[in-house]
């Protein structure tokens, strides 16, 4: 029974050998034999899938239905486990070897992994590679965020955080359903996704290393050269002494000190801030990715729903920018989370027969959670010192993966 209507099962059938035997003996169903007592068996001959929307997906290619239906959310969770591991490792690499080398290492990993994923022969190999896609993809996102915040001034930093990193991410999200509309095969869709990695190549010559990180490592001359170059590019006359002798002496005295995860654990204040930020990231991530992954379950055209889901991010980031510029960080974070949570809650509270109202409320919920997602990055990055910032952000991002790992199964519970 489905919604009170009797329908044939798509996961099992009557035992064909028994049915064939009854048929050969001219036994009449529900007269000579009770059909409901005939044992069931799995659909041993496979399934036929509709090509109305998609030509090929990992579900149709590897039969991720019925007893194997759990493998679909598991695929997403494995990707987020890769994000968790990648965030932790890349944060320490970034703090030890520099933002720029770690950034491009993760970019290369992401591009190579997506390319390899195109040739996945089975679901197991697909998930194994998907792990590395997650490790590279989100790590370069976090490192780029840290690098930008350390290069730019406080005023420019807020604009970069909301309009630079997140707005460009939203533009990529908007492009995805447009490309997928014409490429209905999942392997074909991965080709432009992998090819977009070529955009990273010229960035090597355009993005400098973080002067703050260089200074913290005692590489004063390199930091000065970058700052002088930036001043000339902006037609600003740089001062003769970029750093005071006291700053240089203090930096040189600490340059050989190793900073890693133990620094966070050894400081009660730093540890408390990291734990609280991590909890905040988990809450934001569960709401954000839960809504993202639920887009395919909304009524209407999936490509249009995905596009609208991405489109709502644009005003969300603009609102986040305005809040970050004119309001305290606490108000920014609490107000966006509260708005998003109330909208999601109203989906179940408000009784309606309309199909539009729940979709509208979910889009508004996505608006609030997207703004909260943008704010939490800026909020967290400003709380940690340069020498440990990338590692701390990696810890927060790693904790957030707890939310993203379980979010696919939150959607799965609805089924």
Helices and strands as residue ranges (DSSP letters): E 12-14, H 16-24, G 35-37, E 40-42, H 58-62, G 66-68, H 70-97, H 99-117, H 123-151, H 154-159, I 160-166, H 167-182, H 186-195, G 196-200, H 203-206, H 211-216, H 220-233, H 245-254, H 261-266, H 268-293, G 294-297, H 302-326, H 329-349, H 355-381, H 386-413
